[in-house]
Amino acid sequence: GMQKQLSHTEAHQHDNLFFCFVVVVAYPFQLIRTRLQTQGMAGRPILYKGMADCFTKTLYVEGVFGLYKGIGPNFLKAVPAVSISYVVSRLPKHIYCMCMQ
């Protein structure tokens, strides 16, 4: 069938939504990785035996929201990253159109 061509604005909005989805899904793994890497450093006790232990203890002690502690700055980083990706992905087409005029 025929597919509707997205406008630049719609495409950018879809990119933003997808990036937000990726951040929400991936962030707990990033948080756990960071906790595992920083334990035992500079006076920090070793609290976790591994990834599953860290995940379980975080859920038990802090609840589901504990897996998303500090996610705000990641969303603030996401906006410029998605915008830059959008501009860079559209740049070759824009340059080509300008050269063909």
TALIN-V865064 format. One record per helix or strand of 3 or more residues. SS is the DSSP state (a for helix, b for strand). FROM is the first residue (numbers start at 1). TO is the last residue. Records with the same first field share a line. If there is no record, write none. Layout:
SS->FROM-TO  FROM-TO
This chain:
a->8-38  51-62  64-68  71-99
